[in-house]
Amino acid sequence: MHRTETRHISVEAHRDKVRALLAPLRTDDWVERLPLLEALGRGLAVDIAAPLDLPPFANSQMDGFAIRSGDVPDGGTELRVVAPVPAGAAPAELPVGTAAPIMTGAMMPAGADAVVPIEQAVPDSFPAPGEPATVRLPATAAGTFVRDIGSDIHSGEPALGSGTFLGPGQLGLLAAMGFTDVPVRPSLRVLLVTTGDEVVEPGSPLGPGKIFDSNGTLLEASMRQAGLEVTRTGISTDRPEELALLLRRHAPDVDLIVTTGGVSKGAYEVVRQAMAGHDVEFTAVAMQPGGPQGIGSFDGVPVLGFPGNPVSCLVSFEMFLRPVLTELFGAPAPRPAVRARLAEALTSPPGKHQVRRGTLAPDGTVRLEGGAGSHLVHALARSNALVHVPEGTAALAAGDEVEVWIL
């Protein structure tokens, strides 16, 4: 039988429940190996140590002349120019009293310990290959414009930790270390169910008392952007036996069920009714919007019940499911959190964590978009950030600092 919790719990407490619900999915054998580019946006499943030094050899940071620093006294000197060192070549040892033209990234010759940029040479150009030449160079300290072996990372050092989000930089590092594939956490398979007799699919006739379903598109887009594999079933009616049958049919093929609507305390809350006999708790979170929440399991599959208003279900996803996915599975990337100054005053209900929509400007101010209502989809569409007003803060003035999550 489902349970109802009457007192309000904190945002952090409910997020802890979501974490505990999904944590059993992260097992040692729940791993797949993918080619690097297919792993973009996934979470790394194991710790990876560097299998080699990066760079694997000392190389030049500039186009210039490789020298033995001890050959050039204060005030500079002329050196005989020897064969150039192109990138990708294995050069011979640099003779004493000579300078070798060297390209950026080329391997430093044995004996050479510094590079003089071509702009500091006289003449400031490379001689034609094969022609006898000398060049005047200034005194240069050992190590100047030389990238030492292992100066990026040494063989055996930790390169990436388990749970790292794999973006272009991380995949580039793996490629630089010679990897062609990588073990990652699989994408969660999510069943997304919108409920309500009043809701119709976009494109259908809009009869009296009906609204178009925005939750399905809003949440599926958010989930797909977060790397989830989403199955949608269409809109479920307010008949609990039909919803229960639908969930039972799809449950064996998914890792998580997410519903929208039907979790409040009204007389016709279909999700509550369909969960009868299952280990599902319906609770009130001290948050605006998105207070009513459902959490538990249906036929052994984790289930989250989000409220039915569009902004409420989006805020629920951002506050509870998305950050837990990041923490447990390494993906999606966490929302960047910054401090910003309010462009206007606001009020917040006592005892609740309020999440407002806003537009973060380049000057570090954030302008609120729309009011606190959970139906304001147009205001959400104008927003690029979520503005957090912590529980216990009743009012803030223009210019006060708030935490902002960038969308």
C-alpha positions, 0 to 999 in steps of 0.5 A: 500500500502506498504511504502518505507523509503529511509533514513537509520535508526539505529539498535535501531530504527528498533528494537523499531519498531519490539518491537512495532509490537509484543507487542500487542501479550503479553496480560494478557490472553495469558498464559498457565500453564505447568508442571515444566519440560515442562516449561523449556525454557519458559518465566514466565507469572506472578510474583511469591512470596515464599509461604513458608520459604526456608529452612522451618526449621533450619538445619545442614550445616555439618555432625557433632554434634549439641550443645548448644554453651553455654555448651562449654567453651573456650578450649573445653569440653566433652559432653554426646552423645545423640540420633542421628538426621537423615535427615527427622526426627523431633528431640526432644529438646537437653538436656543441656550438651549434643551433638547430632550426626546430618547429613547434612540437618537434622533439628536442635533440639530445644535448639541447636544453633551450629554444630561442624563438625565431623572432629573437634571432638575427637574421629572424628567418630560417636559412634554406636547407643545405646552405651553410649559415650562422645565426646570432642568438641572445643568451637563453636560460635552460628550459626556456620554451621547452615542454619537458617529458611528462610536464602534463602528466606522468605515466601511472598518475591518475588521469580521470576518476570514475564518475567523470563527465566525458566532454570534449576535453576528457575525450581528447585526453584519452585520445592523447593517451592512446585510448580508442574506447572507454568504459562508461555507465549505460544510459538509464532507460526511462518510461515517461507517462503524462496523466490527465483526462484534461490533457491532449496531444499537440495537434489534436482538437482542443475541446472545452476544458482541455489543454495541450500536453507540454509536460511530455515534450518538456520532460523528454527534452530535458531527459534526452539532453541529460543523456537518458533513453526515453520511452513515452506511452502517450497520455494516460487517462485518469482511470487508475486501472488503465495506468497500472496496466500501462506501467506493468506492461512497460516496467520490465523494459525500463530502469526508471518510471517517471510520471507527471500529474496525479500526486496531490491530495485531490479526489482524482489523483490517478497516480496515487490510486494506481500505486495502491499495493506498491511501495510508493510514498507520496510526500510534500516537499518544502519547495515552490513550485514542485511540492507534491512528490511521489517516490518508491517502486512499481513492480520492483522498478524505481518510480518518481511521481512529479506534479502536473504543472509544467514548471513544477515538473521541470523544477522537480527534474532539475532539483531531484533527478538530474543532480542525482544522475550526475552524482551516481553516474557521472552524467549529465554535467552538473548545472553551473552554479553562480552568484548573481545580484537580483535586478528586483525585489522578491518575496518567498513563502515562509518555510519553503525553498523557492525556485524562480525562473530568471535571465542572467545578464552579462553584468552579473544581475539576474532578472526574474521572468514571470511570477512564482506560478507553476503554469507560466511556460512562457516565462520559463521559455524566456529564462536561462537560469533557475534562481534559488531562494533558500528556505527561511528567506521571506524577502530579498531586495534588489541587489541582494545576492542569490544562487543561480543555476545556469540552464 
